Amino acid sequence: MDTKELLKKVRKIEIKTKRLSNHIFSGEYHSSFKGRGMTFSEVRQYQYGDDIRNIDWNVTARYNEAHVKVFEEERELTMMLMVDISGSEGFGSKSQFKKDIVTEIAATMAFSATQNNDKIGLILFSDNVELYIPPKKGRSHVLRIIRELIEFEPKSNKTDVGAALKFLSGTQKKKAIVFVISDFMSENYEQTLKIASKKHDITGVRVYDIREEKIPNLGMVSMLDAETGKIQLVDTGSKSVRMNYEKHYQERVNYFKDIFSKSGAGVVNTRVDENYVTKLLGYFKSR
């Protein structure tokens, strides 16, 4: 992709996702995720109904009149976007690929965090961490994240959610708001998720295509595994083949839902042909 085309795509995504974050998400994001605690704001005269535990006795003695300390929520947070860039994210059967929706969701969340003056970091992962951008603030930083989401070429097509979560726990020492955006066609990440969710506020956003759920009856078909690169001749006319595929797919989906729920992490499921805005807003309001 040449520079001109890349900038055009970045700008298009910025316009769409920034509008969503400005008008829809920023308020919901603000109320859904709390800051680290309360920080001192000012001292003012005591008013009826104020908590007497907040009286500042030094100032009260100086002015011979009751004064209280005023606190406000310390809002600044760190958001980490963990984005799956494995081969299966290139799947798409309708108007968009999963990768396109993943990029839009990540950009919308990044701009929502920016509206609240929070830091945003990025982890791009396959079966290992391929890119890490430390958390920073500002529009130019968000635009860099969007450029990487569009342009980055993974070295591996495989997926390992556990490896990415282990990297998060090792690098992000302070509590962060974490969105793991993937199709979650991965296994054996129960323990690493359990450890990471003890420190961080984690949400798994599963992006999938309806055509992945079942194999249609098309007879003998050559199929490419996007993650292994292997081509196999599959008899889709066989009922047992179709049932085994559906069973395997559903096992991965159920594993994702169960493990995230048991770890106290949030879960969002959105199809590429669904309105992810509605799904995310519903999730924020339910928190």
C-alpha positions as CSV (number, residue, x, y, z in Angstrom):
1,M,0.0,0.0,0.0
2,D,1.5,3.4,-1.0
3,T,1.6,6.3,1.4
4,K,-1.2,8.3,-0.3
5,E,-3.6,5.3,-0.2
6,L,-2.6,4.6,3.4
7,L,-3.3,8.2,4.5
8,K,-6.6,8.1,2.7
9,K,-7.6,5.0,4.6
10,V,-6.4,6.4,8.0
11,R,-8.4,9.6,7.4
12,K,-11.5,7.7,6.4
13,I,-11.4,5.5,9.6
14,E,-10.6,8.6,11.7
15,I,-13.6,10.5,10.5
16,K,-16.0,7.6,11.1
17,T,-14.7,6.3,14.4
18,K,-14.0,9.8,15.9
19,R,-17.6,10.8,15.2
20,L,-18.8,7.6,17.0
21,S,-16.5,8.2,20.0
22,N,-17.4,11.9,20.2
23,H,-21.2,11.5,20.1
24,I,-21.8,8.1,21.4
25,F,-19.0,6.3,23.2
26,S,-17.2,8.9,25.2
27,G,-19.9,9.4,27.8
28,E,-20.6,5.6,28.1
29,Y,-16.9,4.9,28.3
30,H,-16.4,7.5,31.0
31,S,-19.2,6.1,33.2
32,S,-18.3,2.4,32.6
33,F,-14.7,2.5,33.6
34,K,-13.7,4.1,36.9
35,G,-10.5,5.9,37.7
36,R,-7.8,4.7,40.2
37,G,-9.6,6.5,43.1
38,M,-10.3,9.9,44.6
39,T,-7.8,12.8,44.5
40,F,-7.9,16.1,46.4
41,S,-9.4,19.0,44.5
42,E,-9.9,22.0,46.8
43,V,-11.0,23.3,50.2
44,R,-14.3,25.2,50.6
45,Q,-16.6,26.3,53.4
46,Y,-18.6,23.6,55.1
47,Q,-22.2,23.2,53.8
48,Y,-25.1,21.4,55.4
49,G,-25.0,17.8,54.5
50,D,-21.2,17.6,54.0
51,D,-19.4,14.6,55.5
52,I,-17.8,15.8,58.7
53,R,-15.0,13.3,58.1
54,N,-13.8,15.6,55.3
55,I,-13.4,18.6,57.6
56,D,-9.9,20.2,57.2
57,W,-9.2,21.1,60.8
58,N,-6.1,23.2,60.0
59,V,-8.0,25.5,57.7
60,T,-11.0,25.5,60.0
61,A,-8.7,26.6,62.9
62,R,-7.1,29.3,60.8
63,Y,-10.4,30.9,59.6
64,N,-12.4,30.0,62.7
65,E,-15.0,28.6,60.4
66,A,-15.6,25.0,59.3
67,H,-14.0,24.0,55.9
68,V,-14.1,20.7,54.1
69,K,-11.8,19.0,51.7
70,V,-13.3,18.3,48.2
71,F,-12.3,15.2,46.3
72,E,-12.9,14.2,42.8
73,E,-12.5,10.9,40.9
74,E,-9.0,10.5,39.5
75,R,-10.0,9.8,35.9
76,E,-6.8,9.3,34.1
77,L,-6.6,5.7,33.0
78,T,-4.5,3.6,30.6
79,M,-6.2,1.6,27.8
80,M,-4.5,-1.3,26.2
81,L,-5.8,-2.5,22.8
82,M,-4.7,-6.1,22.2
83,V,-5.5,-6.9,18.6
84,D,-5.3,-10.3,16.8
85,I,-3.6,-10.0,13.4
86,S,-3.4,-13.8,12.6
87,G,-4.4,-15.3,9.3
88,S,-8.0,-16.0,10.3
89,E,-8.7,-12.3,10.7
90,G,-8.5,-12.0,6.9
91,F,-11.7,-14.0,6.5
92,G,-14.7,-12.2,5.1
93,S,-17.8,-13.5,3.2
94,K,-19.9,-10.3,2.8
95,S,-19.0,-6.7,2.4
96,Q,-16.2,-6.6,5.0
97,F,-13.3,-8.7,6.3
98,K,-13.1,-9.3,10.1
99,K,-9.8,-7.3,10.0
100,D,-11.8,-4.2,8.9
101,I,-14.3,-4.4,11.8
102,V,-11.5,-5.1,14.3
103,T,-9.6,-1.9,13.1
104,E,-12.8,0.2,13.4
105,I,-13.6,-1.1,16.9
106,A,-10.0,-0.5,18.1
107,A,-10.0,3.0,16.6
108,T,-13.3,3.9,18.2
109,M,-12.1,2.7,21.6
110,A,-8.9,4.7,21.2
111,F,-10.6,7.9,20.4
112,S,-13.1,7.4,23.3
113,A,-10.1,7.1,25.6
114,T,-8.5,10.2,24.1
115,Q,-11.8,12.1,24.8
116,N,-11.2,11.3,28.5
117,N,-7.5,12.2,28.4
118,D,-6.4,8.6,28.9
119,K,-3.3,6.9,27.6
120,I,-3.7,4.3,24.8
121,G,-1.3,1.5,24.0
122,L,-1.3,-1.3,21.4
123,I,-0.3,-4.9,21.3
124,L,-0.6,-6.7,17.9
125,F,-0.3,-10.4,18.3
126,S,-0.4,-13.7,16.3
127,D,1.1,-16.7,18.1
128,N,3.5,-14.2,19.6
129,V,3.6,-10.4,20.2
130,E,4.5,-8.8,16.8
131,L,4.3,-5.2,17.8
132,Y,4.1,-3.2,21.1
133,I,3.4,0.5,21.2
134,P,3.6,1.8,24.8
135,P,0.7,3.9,26.1
136,K,0.7,7.6,25.3
137,K,-1.9,10.3,24.9
138,G,-2.9,12.4,21.9
139,R,-4.4,12.4,18.4
140,S,-1.1,11.8,16.6
141,H,-0.5,8.7,18.8
142,V,-4.0,7.4,18.0
143,L,-3.4,8.0,14.3
144,R,-0.1,6.0,14.5
145,I,-2.1,3.1,16.1
146,I,-4.6,3.2,13.2
147,R,-1.8,3.2,10.7
148,E,-0.3,0.1,12.2
149,L,-3.7,-1.6,12.4
150,I,-4.1,-1.0,8.6
151,E,-0.6,-1.6,7.4
152,F,1.2,-4.0,9.7
153,E,2.1,-7.4,8.1
154,P,2.3,-10.3,10.6
155,K,5.2,-12.7,10.4
156,S,3.0,-15.6,11.6
157,N,-0.5,-16.5,10.7
158,K,-1.2,-18.5,13.8
159,T,-3.0,-17.4,17.0
160,D,-2.0,-17.6,20.7
161,V,-4.1,-15.5,23.0
162,G,-2.2,-16.8,26.0
163,A,1.1,-15.5,24.8
164,A,-0.3,-12.0,24.3
165,L,-1.9,-12.0,27.8
166,K,1.4,-13.1,29.3
167,F,3.2,-10.2,27.6
168,L,0.5,-7.8,28.9
169,S,1.1,-9.0,32.5
170,G,4.9,-8.6,32.1
171,T,4.8,-5.1,30.6
172,Q,1.8,-3.4,32.1
173,K,2.5,-3.1,35.8
174,K,-0.3,-0.6,36.6
175,K,-4.0,-1.4,36.2
176,A,-5.3,-0.9,32.7
177,I,-8.6,-1.1,30.7
178,V,-7.8,-3.9,28.3
179,F,-9.8,-4.8,25.1
180,V,-8.7,-8.1,23.5
181,I,-10.1,-8.0,20.0
182,S,-10.0,-11.4,18.2
183,D,-12.0,-14.2,16.8
184,F,-10.6,-16.3,19.7
185,M,-9.9,-19.3,17.5
186,S,-7.3,-20.2,20.2
187,E,-6.9,-22.6,23.1
188,N,-5.2,-22.9,26.5
189,Y,-5.3,-19.3,27.7
190,E,-7.3,-19.9,30.9
191,Q,-4.4,-19.5,33.3
192,T,-2.8,-16.4,31.7
193,L,-6.2,-14.7,31.5
194,K,-6.9,-15.5,35.2
195,I,-3.6,-13.9,36.2
196,A,-4.0,-10.8,33.9
197,S,-7.6,-10.2,35.0
198,K,-6.6,-10.0,38.7
199,K,-4.8,-6.8,37.9
200,H,-6.5,-5.4,34.8
201,D,-10.1,-4.7,33.7
202,I,-10.3,-7.0,30.7
203,T,-13.0,-7.3,28.0
204,G,-12.9,-9.8,25.2
205,V,-14.5,-8.6,21.9
206,R,-15.1,-11.6,19.6
207,V,-15.5,-10.6,16.0
208,Y,-16.7,-13.3,13.7
209,D,-18.4,-14.1,10.3
210,I,-21.6,-16.0,10.1
211,R,-20.1,-18.2,7.3
212,E,-17.5,-19.5,9.8
213,E,-20.1,-21.2,11.9
214,K,-21.1,-23.9,9.4
215,I,-19.8,-25.5,6.2
216,P,-22.4,-25.5,3.4
217,N,-23.0,-28.7,1.4
218,L,-20.9,-28.0,-1.8
219,G,-19.5,-31.5,-2.4
220,M,-15.7,-31.9,-2.7
221,V,-14.0,-28.6,-2.0
222,S,-10.4,-27.4,-1.7
223,M,-10.1,-25.4,1.5
224,L,-7.2,-23.2,2.8
225,D,-6.4,-23.0,6.5
226,A,-5.5,-19.4,6.9
227,E,-3.4,-20.0,10.0
228,T,-1.4,-23.1,8.8
229,G,-1.4,-22.3,5.1
230,K,-2.4,-25.9,4.3
231,I,-4.8,-26.8,1.6
232,Q,-7.1,-29.7,2.1
233,L,-9.7,-31.5,0.0
234,V,-12.8,-31.6,2.1
235,D,-16.0,-33.6,1.4
236,T,-18.6,-31.0,2.5
237,G,-21.3,-33.4,1.3
238,S,-20.5,-35.6,4.3
239,K,-22.9,-34.9,7.2
240,S,-20.3,-36.1,9.7
241,V,-17.7,-33.7,8.3
242,R,-20.0,-30.8,8.6
243,M,-21.1,-31.8,12.1
244,N,-17.5,-32.3,13.3
245,Y,-16.6,-28.8,12.0
246,E,-19.6,-27.2,13.7
247,K,-18.7,-29.0,16.9
248,H,-15.1,-27.9,16.9
249,Y,-16.0,-24.3,16.1
250,Q,-18.6,-24.2,18.9
251,E,-16.2,-25.7,21.4
252,R,-13.8,-22.7,20.7
253,V,-16.6,-20.2,21.1
254,N,-17.9,-21.8,24.4
255,Y,-14.3,-21.9,25.7
256,F,-13.9,-18.2,25.1
257,K,-17.2,-17.3,26.8
258,D,-16.7,-19.7,29.8
259,I,-13.1,-18.7,30.5
260,F,-13.7,-15.0,30.3
261,S,-16.8,-15.2,32.5
262,K,-15.0,-17.4,35.1
263,S,-12.1,-14.9,35.2
264,G,-14.4,-12.0,35.8
265,A,-13.7,-10.5,32.4
266,G,-16.3,-8.9,30.1
267,V,-17.5,-10.5,26.9
268,V,-18.8,-8.9,23.6
269,N,-19.8,-10.9,20.5
270,T,-20.3,-9.1,17.2
271,R,-20.7,-10.4,13.7
272,V,-19.1,-8.5,10.8
273,D,-22.6,-7.8,9.4
274,E,-23.9,-6.6,12.7
275,N,-23.8,-3.1,14.1
276,Y,-20.9,-3.2,16.6
277,V,-21.9,0.2,18.0
278,T,-25.1,-1.3,19.4
279,K,-23.2,-4.2,20.9
280,L,-20.6,-2.1,22.6
281,L,-23.1,0.5,23.9
282,G,-25.2,-2.3,25.3
283,Y,-22.1,-3.8,27.0
284,F,-21.1,-0.4,28.5
285,K,-24.6,0.2,29.9
286,S,-24.8,-3.2,31.5
287,R,-21.5,-2.8,33.4
